[in-house]
Amino acid sequence: MELFRIKRDLPLMKHALIFNVISFLTFAAAVFFLITRGLHFSIEFTGGTVIEAEYAQAANIEKTRLLVEKLGFGEVQVQNFGSTRDVMIRLPLRADIKQTEQVDLVFGELCKAEAGTISQRQSVSDKGESISKQVCSTAAGVEPIKLSRSEVVGPAVGAELAQDAAKALLATVVGIMIYLAFRFEWKFAVAGIIANLHDVVIILGFFAFFQWEFSLSVLAAVLAVLGYSVNESVVIFDRVREAFRKYRKLTTHEVIDHAITSTMSRTIITHGSTQMMVLSMLIFGGPTLHYFAVALTIGILFGIYSSVFVAAAIAMWLGVKREDLVSTPVNKGDPDDPNAGALV
């Protein structure tokens, strides 16, 4: 399917050096901000307090978020889970206050907003142990909100998550490189992985510069961008191999220009459709999906750029040629010889 067809190949590789200088400067700026500012890690990585509460009616997430933010604990996360009545609140760790005090303050503020008062209720566990539990009740004896559970995510758990995230990223990069080397040629593998790392570092650079929160959902977006970007590179590399077989008189940079031009319509349809979906998440997804959608938006835009101008150009500069991708006869001897003209 094509929206349009460009009849003349665009001379993109003629300007490859300019595009890659721009790309290198952007990459260098991203690395600079990562080193000087660093990433603003979320509670999953740094540790914090998790509070789960259940409302009698559908929860007003924005109202709950404003109430918790007024307590001054720093950057908090408030989101639904399970149902519209269940709310999860994540608070950063504070050295000057105990976790139990954090929970009491937050639950007390939420109870007060529902015109309720806090009281202690004694209950007996299955093991016969006496348990004291906070209860929010109104004058009419109704419980507008219940404290389901609270727990602490320690820094040790956060450090383990960070290590697992780095391993996941490394495994993805190595897997992509092996795949490209087997499917095409090692020059394409090197070019493709440089382009993919280019996208990842620039995404992280944006998050470091603006100090946006880097959470597990953002990490998922980064890994998704890796796969998404390599898919575009594979499409172009496939067309390069096809053009080498079909147009034997074209030079390498002319073949690459033809491959990029012939996939232009497909690129616009694919990435345009994906970007519309991601923008919908960005606009209507709320705070929970906000940074996930931001990371995907940056990754998609730079993924197109890197696949076209970075990966293709690097493959050209590495000296990829027809013989690397197209099998040629190695023996043109006696025509009566059954092994003559065998392909390798």
Buried (B, 14 or more C-beta within 10 A) or exposed (E): EEEEEEEEBEEBBEEBEEBBEEBEEBBEBBBEBBEEBEBBBBBBBBBBBBBBBBBBEEBBBEEBBEBBEEBEBEBBBBBBEEEEBBBBBBBBBBEEEEBEEBBBBBBBBBBEBBEBEBEEEEEEEEEEEEEEEBBBBBEEEEBBBBBEEBEBBEEEEBEEBBEEBEEBBEEBBEEBBEBBBEEBBBBBBBBBBBBBBBBBBBBBBBBBBEEBBBBBBBBBBBBBBBEBBBEBBBBBBBBBBBBBEEEEEBEBBBBBBBBBBBBBBBBBEBBEEBBEEBBEBBEEBEEBBBBBBBBBBBBBBBBBBBBBBBBBBBBBBBEBBBEBBBEEEEEEEEEEEEEEEEEE
